[in-house]
Amino acid sequence: MTIKSLVSLGFVACSLIGCANATFNFTGQSPSETDTPKLEQRQANFFSGFGQQHTIDVAQVCGGIDKVASVDVNQSLMDAVIATVTLGIYTPLSARVFCK
């Protein structure tokens, strides 16, 4: 393969990779980059998570529902790379729980 072909292939691969993020705030403010999550968990999904559910008892993690600040679920760049390499068979997500 030529360098031009490799660069084109790399560009196509990078354009297919996407990241996603969903944050559920309970305090009206988003967690900052310096906040440390009380729980960080990688959730294994198969076939893009079709028909799968994951449950985290955030009240138990934070010691009460009134102490929950936010829940963040995202597909990081590394998660997207893994999903792309496995052709969507294994598609991990990362969940983080922040407490007050």
ABEGO torsion letter per residue (X at the ends): XBAAAAAAAAAAAAAABBBBBBBBBAAGBBBBAABBBABBBBBBBBGGGBGBBBBBBAAAAAGEAAABABBBBBBBAAAAAAAAAAGGABBBBBBBBBBX
